[in-house]
Amino acid sequence: MEKCMISNERPSPYGQHPYAGSAPKPSVAEETIKTEKVQIERKTFVFTLKENPRGRFLRITEDVNGRRDAIIVPATGLEDFKKVLDEMIKASAETPPKANP
């Protein structure tokens, strides 16, 4: 079982955490269920389905030259997330790109 901290426990790049003087939160054990990696141009996207005591979630991490950003989608929202993504893919295919000057 893989253990790591949840993303909101990492130090903020925007300054001090608003609860900085209070006791630190204990780390939450997370189990990795499945991981897939996709390389698109110069970006790497890692999709990791995980589970912790609060439930399942999908963590999507974008890595660009060592800089990482992540979003977390609770499993309860994956169908809605997929529906919006499918709509964006359809709109992208149906809308011609604008010509660059």
C-alpha positions in Angstrom: 0.0 0.0 0.0 1.4 3.4 -1.0 1.3 6.1 1.6 1.7 9.8 0.9 0.2 13.1 2.0 -2.9 14.5 0.3 -2.2 17.5 -2.0 -3.7 20.1 0.3 -1.1 19.3 3.0 1.9 20.4 0.8 3.4 23.8 1.5 1.7 26.5 -0.4 3.7 28.4 -3.1 1.5 31.4 -2.3 2.8 32.0 1.2 2.0 30.8 4.6 -0.9 28.4 5.1 -3.8 30.2 6.8 -3.7 27.7 9.7 0.1 27.9 10.2 0.4 28.0 14.0 -2.1 25.2 14.6 -1.0 21.6 14.9 -0.2 19.9 11.6 -2.8 17.5 10.2 -1.8 13.8 10.3 -1.0 12.3 6.9 -3.8 10.3 5.3 -2.9 6.8 4.0 -3.8 6.5 0.3 -3.9 3.3 -1.7 -3.1 3.4 -5.4 -5.6 1.4 -7.4 -4.5 2.2 -11.0 -2.1 4.6 -12.7 -1.9 5.6 -16.4 0.5 8.1 -18.0 -0.1 10.1 -21.2 2.6 12.2 -23.0 1.2 15.1 -25.0 3.7 17.4 -26.7 6.0 18.5 -23.9 3.6 17.7 -21.1 3.1 14.5 -19.1 -0.2 13.7 -17.5 -0.5 11.1 -14.8 -3.9 9.8 -14.0 -4.0 8.0 -10.6 -7.1 6.4 -9.2 -6.6 6.3 -5.4 -8.5 5.5 -2.3 -8.3 6.7 1.3 -10.6 6.5 4.3 -12.7 9.3 2.9 -13.3 7.5 -0.4 -12.0 7.1 -4.0 -10.7 9.9 -6.1 -8.8 10.5 -9.4 -5.7 12.6 -9.1 -4.6 14.2 -12.4 -1.0 15.5 -12.3 0.5 17.6 -15.1 4.3 17.7 -15.3 6.0 20.2 -17.5 9.8 20.3 -17.3 9.6 19.2 -13.6 6.9 21.7 -12.6 3.8 19.7 -11.3 0.3 20.8 -10.8 -2.6 18.4 -9.8 -6.3 18.4 -9.5 -8.4 15.8 -7.6 -11.8 14.7 -8.7 -13.8 12.7 -6.2 -15.1 9.4 -7.7 -18.6 10.6 -7.2 -18.0 13.3 -9.9 -16.1 11.2 -12.5 -19.2 10.6 -14.7 -19.9 14.4 -14.8 -16.2 15.1 -15.4 -16.2 12.7 -18.3 -19.4 14.2 -19.7 -17.9 17.7 -19.8 -14.7 16.4 -21.2 -16.6 14.6 -24.0 -18.4 17.8 -24.8 -15.1 19.7 -25.0 -13.6 17.1 -27.3 -16.7 17.3 -29.6 -16.6 21.1 -29.6 -12.9 21.1 -30.4 -13.4 18.7 -33.4 -16.4 20.7 -34.7 -14.8 24.1 -34.4 -12.1 25.0 -36.9 -8.9 26.5 -35.4 -8.4 30.2 -36.0 -5.7 31.1 -38.6 -2.6 32.6 -37.1 -1.6 36.0 -38.6 
